[in-house]
Amino acid sequence: MKLAEMLEKTTFQGRVLFIGSPLHAVEIAEKLSISELVVATDDRQSLEQAMTSHHGLKITPIYTRVIERLVELPSQSFDTIIAIYALEKAVNKRAFMTEARRLLREKGKLFITEKIKSFLRGQGLKKEEFEKLLNTQGYATESLQYRGGEALAVLVKQ
C-alpha cells in the first residue's frame, strides 16, 4: 500500500500535521509538493534528522513524550492530519483519536496508516481494534483499505 499514492489524489489546502515518523513525513511532503508542515513525534533523534535532511521544506517540529497529547497545539488548527504508524504507539488509542479530532477543523481529514497484527506479524493493531477506533464519535469513514498487512483509513471530522 502506498500512502503517498493515495495522498496524491487529495488536494491539500491549509495546514498539515504529520504524526509519527518524521523521515516518512519529509519523504511524503516532498513527493506531494507540500512546502510547509508540522511534524509531531516521540522520537527526538529522527525529528532532528528530518530537520537537517529536507530541501527547502519548512518544518515546525513538535516533540512529545506521549504521542496522544499535543496540548501545545491549538484546537481546530489543521485541515489534514496524517498519522503514520502512530496509533499503535499511543498508550491510550482512544485519546489519540480524540486529540486528532480536537486538532482538525470541521470537515478536516485524518489519514491513518497502520500495521495490522496477524498470526505471522506480531506488531501493529488487531483488525477488530483498529476498526473499533475508526468508529470514534465525531468521525465518518471516507475509505478503508487493507493490503499487505497494513491498513489505510481516511476519516472526515463531522
Buried (B, 14 or more C-beta within 10 A) or exposed (E): EEBEEBBEEEEBEEBBBBBBBBBBBBBBBBBBEBEEBBBBBBBEEBBEBBBEBBEEBEBEBBEBEBBBBBEEBEEEBBBBBBBBBBBBBBEEBEBBBBBBBBBBBEEBBBBBBBBBBEEEEEEBBEBEBBBEBBEBEBBEEEEBEEEEBBBBBBBBBE
